[in-house]
């Protein structure tokens, strides 16, 4: 019986990757923003309609750069329902995460609770487009403007997502993305940071390159946030397939919905209106943690490996502990991401759903 993981890296034809690697070998330029990085940035800027984009070596560095660039010191309101990097980046940059619970349908930060969490120490909101589903960006911006707060969006899952015909990366002061191998567009490891303001863009650029101002001077503090040419080659190899990747993921996603929609024990994440979604994940929310564990263990016995993602709720982690977040804690205990990747056969999707629906796990 073949193993079915929760996700599988999309790999382009090897000869296409090798052809790009030959360019690297011929030039002998492996890092420090060579031709392939510049070419990939140009393609992504056009595809995403985001002119102020910097490719970085991972999505977490992008979050840390966003906090550093905005000179944030104090409390940053964020969501407890995300991957650990969303909150750990805040702590890493010597700020304090303040959790606000999530909306039980969209699974994004509950904007109705934001104002009650704001204090004289609040400096920013760091919200997450969960599984690529956008936050209520208009209301978040309204609140941020009212209290003079900065807005960062962790858009790690949101590559290619548009909201009201506008790239999701256009919202907030800074947005970040992950190009990790598990994402629908990837460079193996990698990420990007999107900044609308030109002054902030320039500041972020030198922050991600050791602070360099040419080869012999420095603007100021910086780190090494650059991506290598070898990883840029992977991105350039994957890029021509992005429309097909999203199309195939949509087919799998819709098949799951069609086959699971009559199961009374399962709820789906609600996708916000006016969204061109990217079908990054397929989370299902069970009626109880006991049911989730039964399904998960049963699927694993059949060599199918879903993932509890996100689990646990971040407010329950020792170094992040805050007050209770009942919705996030409940959803985190009951949500399971089912396998979704290019190459997953629809017959396998049907087998997964049969196991779940018939409680044969």
C-alpha positions in Angstrom: 0.0 0.0 0.0 1.5 3.3 -1.0 2.0 6.1 1.5 0.0 9.3 1.2 1.6 12.2 3.0 -0.3 15.4 4.0 1.7 17.2 1.3 4.4 16.6 -1.3 6.8 19.0 -2.8 6.1 19.9 -6.5 9.2 19.1 -8.5 9.5 20.4 -12.0 11.2 18.3 -14.7 14.8 17.7 -13.6 16.3 18.8 -16.9 14.6 22.2 -16.6 16.2 22.7 -13.2 19.6 21.5 -14.4 19.4 23.9 -17.3 19.1 26.8 -14.9 21.8 25.3 -12.7 24.1 25.4 -15.7 23.7 29.1 -15.9 24.9 29.3 -12.3 27.9 27.1 -13.0 28.8 29.0 -16.1 28.8 32.3 -14.3 30.3 31.0 -11.1 27.9 33.3 -9.0 26.2 31.3 -6.3 24.8 34.0 -3.9 24.6 37.7 -3.3 21.7 38.5 -5.6 22.8 37.1 -8.9 21.0 36.9 -12.2 18.6 34.2 -11.2 17.4 36.0 -8.1 16.9 39.2 -10.1 15.0 37.3 -12.8 12.8 35.5 -10.3 12.0 38.7 -8.5 11.0 40.4 -11.8 8.7 37.5 -12.7 7.1 37.5 -9.3 6.6 41.2 -9.2 4.7 41.0 -12.5 2.7 37.9 -11.6 1.7 39.2 -8.2 1.4 42.8 -9.3 3.6 43.8 -6.3 6.5 46.1 -7.3 8.2 46.3 -3.9 9.1 42.7 -3.3 12.3 41.3 -1.8 13.0 37.5 -1.9 14.4 36.2 1.4 15.9 33.0 2.6 12.7 32.0 4.5 9.4 33.2 5.7 10.4 33.5 9.3 13.2 35.9 8.5 10.7 37.9 6.5 8.6 38.3 9.6 11.6 39.3 11.7 12.6 41.8 9.1 9.1 43.3 9.1 9.2 43.9 12.8 12.8 45.2 12.7 12.1 47.5 9.7 9.0 49.1 11.5 11.1 49.7 14.6 8.5 48.0 16.8 9.0 47.9 20.5 6.1 46.9 22.8 3.0 44.8 22.4 2.0 43.2 19.1 -1.5 41.8 18.9 -1.6 38.5 17.0 -3.5 35.3 16.6 -3.1 32.1 18.6 -4.1 30.0 15.6 -1.1 29.9 13.4 2.3 28.2 13.0 4.7 28.9 15.8 6.8 31.4 13.6 4.0 34.0 13.7 4.4 34.4 17.5 8.0 33.4 18.0 9.2 36.1 15.6 7.6 38.7 17.9 9.4 37.3 20.9 12.7 37.0 19.0 12.5 40.7 18.2 12.0 41.5 21.9 8.3 42.4 21.6 5.4 40.9 23.5 2.7 38.9 21.7 -0.8 39.7 22.9 -3.3 37.1 21.6 -6.8 37.8 20.3 -9.1 34.9 19.7 -10.2 33.8 16.2 -13.4 33.8 14.2 -14.9 30.3 14.4 -15.8 30.2 10.7 -13.0 32.1 8.9 -10.4 30.9 11.4 -8.6 34.3 11.1 -8.1 36.8 13.9 -11.5 38.0 15.3 -11.4 41.7 14.4 -14.3 42.4 16.7 -12.0 41.7 19.7 -9.0 43.8 18.6 -9.9 47.1 20.2 -10.4 45.5 23.7 -6.8 44.2 23.5 -5.2 47.5 22.6 -3.3 49.3 25.4 -0.9 52.2 25.6 1.9 49.7 24.9 0.3 48.3 21.7 2.4 49.1 18.6 1.1 46.8 15.9 -1.2 44.1 14.7 0.3 40.9 13.2 -2.5 39.0 11.6 -2.4 35.7 9.6 -4.2 34.8 6.5 -5.0 31.3 7.8 -4.6 28.6 5.2 -4.5 31.4 2.7 -8.0 32.7 3.7 -7.7 36.5 4.1 -8.4 38.4 7.3 -10.9 41.2 7.4 -8.3 43.6 6.1 -10.6 46.6 5.9 -11.7 46.4 9.5 -8.2 45.7 10.7 -6.9 48.7 8.8 -9.7 50.9 10.2 -8.7 49.9 13.8 -5.0 50.4 13.1 -5.6 53.8 11.7 -7.7 54.8 14.7 -5.0 53.9 17.1 -1.9 54.7 15.0 -0.8 51.0 14.8 1.3 49.3 12.2 -0.1 46.2 10.4 1.9 43.2 9.4 0.3 40.3 7.6 1.8 36.8 7.8 0.7 35.6 4.4 2.8 32.5 4.4 0.0 30.5 2.8 -1.4 33.1 0.5 0.7 33.0 -2.6 -1.5 34.0 -5.6 -4.5 34.9 -3.4 -6.4 38.0 -4.5 -9.0 39.9 -2.6 -11.4 42.2 -4.5 -9.1 41.8 -7.5 -6.1 43.0 -5.6 -3.1 41.0 -4.4 -3.5 40.0 -0.8 0.2 41.2 -0.4 -0.9 44.8 -1.0 -2.6 45.1 2.4 -1.1 46.4 5.6 2.3 48.1 6.0 4.2 44.9 5.3 3.2 41.4 4.2 5.4 38.3 4.2 5.2 35.0 2.4 6.9 31.6 2.7 8.4 29.8 -0.3 9.1 26.6 1.8 9.1 23.3 -0.1 5.6 22.5 1.3 4.1 25.6 -0.2 2.3 25.7 -3.6 5.0 28.0 -5.0 8.5 27.2 -3.5 12.2 27.7 -3.8 13.0 24.7 -1.5 13.6 27.1 1.3 12.7 30.8 0.9 10.3 33.5 1.4 9.5 37.1 0.4 8.6 40.4 2.0 6.2 43.0 0.4 6.4 46.6 1.4 4.3 49.4 -0.2 6.2 52.4 1.1 9.4 53.0 -0.9 11.4 54.4 2.1 10.5 51.2 4.1 11.3 49.1 1.1 14.8 50.5 0.9 15.3 50.1 4.7 14.2 46.5 4.5 16.5 45.9 1.6 19.6 46.9 3.5 18.4 45.1 6.6 18.3 41.8 4.6 21.8 42.3 3.2 23.9 42.9 6.3 23.2 46.7 6.2 25.4 47.2 3.1 25.6 50.4 1.3 27.8 49.3 -1.6 30.8 47.1 -0.8 32.6 49.3 1.7 29.9 51.3 3.6 26.9 50.4 5.7 23.5 52.0 6.1 23.1 50.4 9.5 22.2 47.1 11.2 21.5 44.1 9.0 21.4 40.3 8.8 21.9 37.8 6.0 18.4 37.3 4.7 19.3 36.6 1.1 18.4 33.5 -1.0 21.0 31.6 -3.1 21.1 31.2 -6.9 20.5 27.4 -6.4 17.2 28.1 -4.7 16.3 30.8 -7.2 16.8 28.2 -9.9 14.2 26.0 -8.2 11.8 28.9 -8.0 12.3 29.7 -11.7 11.7 26.0 -12.6 8.5 25.9 -10.6 7.1 29.3 -11.7 5.9 28.3 -15.2 3.7 25.6 -13.6 2.0 27.8 -11.0 -1.4 28.1 -12.8 -1.5 24.4 -13.4 -0.6 23.7 -9.7 -3.5 25.8 -8.5 -5.8 24.3 -11.0 -5.0 20.7 -9.9 -5.2 21.6 -6.3 -8.6 23.2 -6.9 -9.9 19.9 -8.4 -8.7 17.9 -5.4 -10.1 20.5 -2.9 -13.5 20.5 -4.6 -13.6 16.7 -4.7 -13.1 16.7 -1.0 -15.9 19.2 -0.5 -18.3 17.3 -2.7 -17.7 14.0 -0.9 -17.5 15.3 2.6 -20.3 17.9 2.6 -23.0 15.6 3.8 -20.9 14.3 6.8 -22.7 15.9 9.8 -19.6 15.6 12.0 -17.4 17.8 9.8 -17.2 21.5 9.2 -15.2 23.4 6.6 -13.3 26.7 6.9 -15.4 29.5 5.4 -13.6 31.3 2.7 -14.2 35.0 2.7 -16.2 36.6 -0.1 -14.5 38.3 -3.1 -11.5 36.0 -2.8 -9.6 34.3 -5.6 -8.4 31.4 -3.4 -5.3 29.3 -4.0 -6.4 26.0 -2.5 -3.3 25.8 -0.3 -4.8 23.5 2.3 -7.8 21.4 3.0 -8.6 21.6 6.8 -11.6 19.8 8.2 -13.0 20.5 11.7 -14.4 17.5 13.6 -17.1 17.6 16.2 -14.7 16.5 18.9 -11.0 15.8 19.5 -11.8 12.2 20.2 -13.3 11.8 16.7 -10.3 13.5 15.2 -7.9 11.2 16.9 -9.9 8.2 15.8 -9.9 9.3 12.2 -6.2 10.3 12.3 -5.1 6.9 13.7 -7.3 5.0 11.3 -6.0 6.8 8.3 -2.4 6.2 9.5 -3.1 2.5 9.7 -4.0 2.8 6.0 -0.7 4.6 5.2 -2.4 8.0 5.0 -0.8 10.8 7.0 -2.9 13.9 7.6 -1.6 16.6 10.0 -2.9 18.4 13.0 -2.2 21.9 11.7 -2.3 24.2 13.6 -1.9 22.4 16.9 -1.6 23.3 19.7 -3.1 26.8 20.1 -0.1 29.1 20.5 -1.4 30.6 23.7 -0.9 27.3 25.5 2.8 27.0 24.6 5.1 27.6 27.7 7.0 30.6 26.6 3.9 32.2 24.9 1.4 31.5 27.6 -1.4 34.0 27.9 -5.0 34.0 28.8 -7.4 31.4 27.5 -8.5 31.6 23.8 -11.5 29.3 23.8 -12.3 29.4 20.1 -8.7 28.9 19.0 -8.1 26.1 21.6 -11.3 24.3 20.5 -10.5 24.6 16.8 -6.9 23.6 17.3 -8.0 20.4 19.1 -10.4 19.4 16.3 -8.8 20.5 13.0 -7.0 18.1 10.7 -5.5 19.0 7.3 -6.1 16.2 4.8 -3.6 15.3 2.0 -3.5 17.9 -0.8 -0.8 18.1 -3.4 -0.3 17.9 -7.2 -0.1 14.2 -8.0 -2.6 13.1 -5.5 -5.0 10.9 -7.4 -8.8 11.5 -7.1 -9.2 7.8 -6.4 -7.0 8.3 -3.4 -9.1 11.2 -2.3 -12.2 9.1 -2.6 -10.6 6.3 -0.5 -9.6 8.8 2.2 -13.2 10.2 2.3 -14.7 6.7 2.4 -12.5 5.8 5.4 -13.7 9.0 7.2 -17.4 8.8 6.2 -17.8 5.1 7.0 -15.9 5.4 10.3 -13.9 2.4 9.2 -10.7 4.0 10.5 
